Amino acid sequence: MIKFLIPAILIFLIVLFWEKINEVIYNKFNIKINYIILIIIIVILGIIFTLLYY
C-alpha cells in the first residue's frame, strides 16, 4: 500500500507546486524547466521508437 501512496503523493505535490518549482529554477539557472522536460520526453520517445524499430 505504501509503495502506491508515496509516488502518488509525490506526483501530486509536484503538480501542485509546479509554478513555484519552475520559478525557483528559472531564478537560479535562468532556464525554463519546461524546455528541459520537453527535450527529455522527446529523447525518451526517440529512444523507445528506435528500439521498437530494430
A tleap script that builds the chain and sets N, CA, C and O, in Angstrom:
source leaprc.protein.ff14SB
mol = sequence {
  NMET ILE LYS PHE LEU ILE PRO ALA ILE LEU
  ILE PHE LEU ILE VAL LEU PHE TRP GLU LYS
  ILE ASN GLU VAL ILE TYR ASN LYS PHE ASN
  ILE LYS ILE ASN TYR ILE ILE LEU ILE ILE
  ILE ILE VAL ILE LEU GLY ILE ILE PHE THR
  LEU LEU TYR CTYR
}
set mol.1.N position { 0.823 -1.195 0.000 }
set mol.1.CA position { 0.000 0.000 0.000 }
set mol.1.C position { 0.869 1.262 0.000 }
set mol.1.O position { 0.564 2.238 -0.685 }
set mol.2.N position { 1.955 1.225 0.778 }
set mol.2.CA position { 2.836 2.389 0.864 }
set mol.2.C position { 3.540 2.639 -0.465 }
set mol.2.O position { 3.784 3.789 -0.831 }
set mol.3.N position { 3.869 1.567 -1.188 }
set mol.3.CA position { 4.575 1.754 -2.457 }
set mol.3.C position { 3.689 2.425 -3.512 }
set mol.3.O position { 4.203 2.917 -4.517 }
set mol.4.N position { 2.381 2.454 -3.304 }
set mol.4.CA position { 1.493 3.180 -4.206 }
set mol.4.C position { 1.194 4.581 -3.692 }
set mol.4.O position { 0.992 5.500 -4.486 }
set mol.5.N position { 1.164 4.751 -2.400 }
set mol.5.CA position { 0.840 6.049 -1.818 }
set mol.5.C position { 1.959 7.068 -1.963 }
set mol.5.O position { 1.699 8.219 -2.314 }
set mol.6.N position { 3.185 6.674 -1.703 }
set mol.6.CA position { 4.304 7.623 -1.737 }
set mol.6.C position { 4.496 8.225 -3.131 }
set mol.6.O position { 4.607 9.447 -3.226 }
set mol.7.N position { 4.542 7.449 -4.216 }
set mol.7.CA position { 4.662 8.086 -5.540 }
set mol.7.C position { 3.452 8.957 -5.893 }
set mol.7.O position { 3.605 9.998 -6.531 }
set mol.8.N position { 2.261 8.541 -5.484 }
set mol.8.CA position { 1.072 9.343 -5.775 }
set mol.8.C position { 1.140 10.681 -5.057 }
set mol.8.O position { 0.793 11.713 -5.631 }
set mol.9.N position { 1.584 10.669 -3.814 }
set mol.9.CA position { 1.711 11.921 -3.055 }
set mol.9.C position { 2.798 12.803 -3.651 }
set mol.9.O position { 2.625 14.018 -3.745 }
set mol.10.N position { 3.925 12.204 -4.059 }
set mol.10.CA position { 5.000 12.984 -4.674 }
set mol.10.C position { 4.556 13.630 -5.984 }
set mol.10.O position { 4.837 14.804 -6.227 }
set mol.11.N position { 3.873 12.877 -6.814 }
set mol.11.CA position { 3.387 13.436 -8.082 }
set mol.11.C position { 2.369 14.537 -7.832 }
set mol.11.O position { 2.374 15.556 -8.523 }
set mol.12.N position { 1.493 14.340 -6.847 }
set mol.12.CA position { 0.511 15.356 -6.504 }
set mol.12.C position { 1.187 16.641 -6.040 }
set mol.12.O position { 0.782 17.733 -6.438 }
set mol.13.N position { 2.207 16.521 -5.205 }
set mol.13.CA position { 2.911 17.709 -4.717 }
set mol.13.C position { 3.672 18.418 -5.831 }
set mol.13.O position { 3.721 19.647 -5.861 }
set mol.14.N position { 4.268 17.653 -6.750 }
set mol.14.CA position { 4.969 18.272 -7.880 }
set mol.14.C position { 3.990 19.038 -8.755 }
set mol.14.O position { 4.281 20.153 -9.187 }
set mol.15.N position { 2.829 18.444 -9.018 }
set mol.15.CA position { 1.820 19.132 -9.836 }
set mol.15.C position { 1.295 20.365 -9.111 }
set mol.15.O position { 1.068 21.409 -9.723 }
set mol.16.N position { 1.107 20.235 -7.808 }
set mol.16.CA position { 0.549 21.339 -7.021 }
set mol.16.C position { 1.497 22.529 -6.968 }
set mol.16.O position { 1.052 23.673 -7.065 }
set mol.17.N position { 2.792 22.280 -6.817 }
set mol.17.CA position { 3.774 23.351 -6.662 }
set mol.17.C position { 4.626 23.551 -7.908 }
set mol.17.O position { 5.751 24.040 -7.805 }
set mol.18.N position { 4.118 23.184 -9.082 }
set mol.18.CA position { 4.905 23.250 -10.310 }
set mol.18.C position { 5.367 24.665 -10.630 }
set mol.18.O position { 6.524 24.862 -11.001 }
set mol.19.N position { 4.491 25.650 -10.494 }
set mol.19.CA position { 4.866 27.029 -10.824 }
set mol.19.C position { 5.969 27.531 -9.903 }
set mol.19.O position { 6.893 28.200 -10.364 }
set mol.20.N position { 5.894 27.227 -8.628 }
set mol.20.CA position { 6.917 27.665 -7.678 }
set mol.20.C position { 8.249 26.974 -7.957 }
set mol.20.O position { 9.301 27.609 -7.884 }
set mol.21.N position { 8.213 25.682 -8.276 }
set mol.21.CA position { 9.438 24.951 -8.615 }
set mol.21.C position { 10.060 25.545 -9.879 }
set mol.21.O position { 11.272 25.750 -9.946 }
set mol.22.N position { 9.227 25.817 -10.869 }
set mol.22.CA position { 9.693 26.389 -12.129 }
set mol.22.C position { 10.307 27.762 -11.901 }
set mol.22.O position { 11.335 28.087 -12.496 }
set mol.23.N position { 9.698 28.559 -11.057 }
set mol.23.CA position { 10.196 29.912 -10.779 }
set mol.23.C position { 11.542 29.873 -10.056 }
set mol.23.O position { 12.434 30.659 -10.375 }
set mol.24.N position { 11.698 28.979 -9.100 }
set mol.24.CA position { 12.962 28.869 -8.360 }
set mol.24.C position { 14.090 28.447 -9.296 }
set mol.24.O position { 15.186 29.003 -9.230 }
set mol.25.N position { 13.836 27.479 -10.158 }
set mol.25.CA position { 14.872 27.017 -11.089 }
set mol.25.C position { 15.190 28.095 -12.121 }
set mol.25.O position { 16.340 28.243 -12.534 }
set mol.26.N position { 14.159 28.857 -12.541 }
set mol.26.CA position { 14.406 29.932 -13.506 }
set mol.26.C position { 15.259 31.029 -12.885 }
set mol.26.O position { 16.156 31.563 -13.537 }
set mol.27.N position { 14.987 31.368 -11.632 }
set mol.27.CA position { 15.774 32.406 -10.968 }
set mol.27.C position { 17.210 31.949 -10.712 }
set mol.27.O position { 18.137 32.756 -10.777 }
set mol.28.N position { 17.398 30.672 -10.426 }
set mol.28.CA position { 18.731 30.165 -10.095 }
set mol.28.C position { 19.580 29.941 -11.344 }
set mol.28.O position { 20.745 30.339 -11.367 }
set mol.29.N position { 19.027 29.315 -12.379 }
set mol.29.CA position { 19.808 28.911 -13.548 }
set mol.29.C position { 19.442 29.676 -14.812 }
set mol.29.O position { 20.089 29.501 -15.845 }
set mol.30.N position { 18.413 30.524 -14.749 }
set mol.30.CA position { 17.961 31.343 -15.878 }
set mol.30.C position { 17.570 30.480 -17.080 }
set mol.30.O position { 17.863 30.824 -18.225 }
set mol.31.N position { 16.905 29.357 -16.803 }
set mol.31.CA position { 16.391 28.498 -17.866 }
set mol.31.C position { 15.060 27.928 -17.406 }
set mol.31.O position { 14.884 27.583 -16.237 }
set mol.32.N position { 14.138 27.838 -18.335 }
set mol.32.CA position { 12.817 27.299 -18.007 }
set mol.32.C position { 12.885 25.783 -17.930 }
set mol.32.O position { 13.426 25.141 -18.830 }
set mol.33.N position { 12.353 25.214 -16.883 }
set mol.33.CA position { 12.384 23.765 -16.692 }
set mol.33.C position { 11.439 23.074 -17.683 }
set mol.33.O position { 11.620 21.895 -17.989 }
set mol.34.N position { 10.441 23.795 -18.181 }
set mol.34.CA position { 9.521 23.200 -19.152 }
set mol.34.C position { 10.267 22.759 -20.407 }
set mol.34.O position { 9.958 21.712 -20.976 }
set mol.35.N position { 11.251 23.555 -20.843 }
set mol.35.CA position { 12.020 23.202 -22.026 }
set mol.35.C position { 12.876 21.969 -21.773 }
set mol.35.O position { 13.012 21.113 -22.647 }
set mol.36.N position { 13.449 21.879 -20.582 }
set mol.36.CA position { 14.285 20.726 -20.240 }
set mol.36.C position { 13.444 19.458 -20.241 }
set mol.36.O position { 13.855 18.441 -20.798 }
set mol.37.N position { 12.274 19.511 -19.623 }
set mol.37.CA position { 11.406 18.335 -19.559 }
set mol.37.C position { 10.910 17.953 -20.950 }
set mol.37.O position { 10.821 16.767 -21.266 }
set mol.38.N position { 10.589 18.931 -21.779 }
set mol.38.CA position { 10.150 18.654 -23.143 }
set mol.38.C position { 11.246 17.948 -23.932 }
set mol.38.O position { 10.971 16.990 -24.654 }
set mol.39.N position { 12.483 18.412 -23.800 }
set mol.39.CA position { 13.598 17.785 -24.504 }
set mol.39.C position { 13.815 16.361 -24.000 }
set mol.39.O position { 14.063 15.456 -24.797 }
set mol.40.N position { 13.724 16.150 -22.680 }
set mol.40.CA position { 13.905 14.814 -22.118 }
set mol.40.C position { 12.827 13.859 -22.630 }
set mol.40.O position { 13.128 12.717 -22.975 }
set mol.41.N position { 11.572 14.318 -22.683 }
set mol.41.CA position { 10.480 13.474 -23.167 }
set mol.41.C position { 10.688 13.112 -24.633 }
set mol.41.O position { 10.463 11.968 -25.028 }
set mol.42.N position { 11.116 14.083 -25.440 }
set mol.42.CA position { 11.349 13.813 -26.856 }
set mol.42.C position { 12.484 12.806 -27.036 }
set mol.42.O position { 12.391 11.916 -27.882 }
set mol.43.N position { 13.547 12.938 -26.255 }
set mol.43.CA position { 14.671 11.998 -26.349 }
set mol.43.C position { 14.230 10.596 -25.930 }
set mol.43.O position { 14.581 9.619 -26.590 }
set mol.44.N position { 13.469 10.487 -24.846 }
set mol.44.CA position { 13.000 9.172 -24.387 }
set mol.44.C position { 12.099 8.533 -25.436 }
set mol.44.O position { 12.232 7.342 -25.720 }
set mol.45.N position { 11.179 9.314 -26.019 }
set mol.45.CA position { 10.329 8.773 -27.071 }
set mol.45.C position { 11.148 8.344 -28.285 }
set mol.45.O position { 10.860 7.316 -28.897 }
set mol.46.N position { 12.160 9.125 -28.632 }
set mol.46.CA position { 13.033 8.761 -29.745 }
set mol.46.C position { 13.760 7.458 -29.490 }
set mol.46.O position { 13.885 6.627 -30.389 }
set mol.47.N position { 14.246 7.269 -28.256 }
set mol.47.CA position { 14.929 6.025 -27.905 }
set mol.47.C position { 13.965 4.847 -27.969 }
set mol.47.O position { 14.313 3.784 -28.483 }
set mol.48.N position { 12.750 5.034 -27.446 }
set mol.48.CA position { 11.760 3.954 -27.466 }
set mol.48.C position { 11.411 3.576 -28.894 }
set mol.48.O position { 11.369 2.391 -29.224 }
set mol.49.N position { 11.158 4.570 -29.755 }
set mol.49.CA position { 10.810 4.266 -31.139 }
set mol.49.C position { 11.970 3.617 -31.873 }
set mol.49.O position { 11.765 2.738 -32.711 }
set mol.50.N position { 13.191 4.045 -31.563 }
set mol.50.CA position { 14.364 3.430 -32.191 }
set mol.50.C position { 14.491 1.971 -31.779 }
set mol.50.O position { 14.778 1.109 -32.609 }
set mol.51.N position { 14.277 1.693 -30.493 }
set mol.51.CA position { 14.357 0.305 -30.029 }
set mol.51.C position { 13.226 -0.550 -30.590 }
set mol.51.O position { 13.414 -1.741 -30.840 }
set mol.52.N position { 12.068 0.040 -30.786 }
set mol.52.CA position { 10.967 -0.720 -31.362 }
set mol.52.C position { 11.175 -0.977 -32.850 }
set mol.52.O position { 10.698 -1.980 -33.380 }
set mol.53.N position { 11.887 -0.072 -33.526 }
set mol.53.CA position { 12.119 -0.234 -34.950 }
set mol.53.C position { 13.060 -1.391 -35.241 }
set mol.53.O position { 12.857 -2.122 -36.210 }
set mol.54.N position { 14.091 -1.570 -34.413 }
set mol.54.CA position { 15.103 -2.615 -34.657 }
set mol.54.C position { 14.796 -3.880 -33.945 }
set mol.54.O position { 15.550 -4.847 -34.050 }
savepdb mol mol.pdb
quit
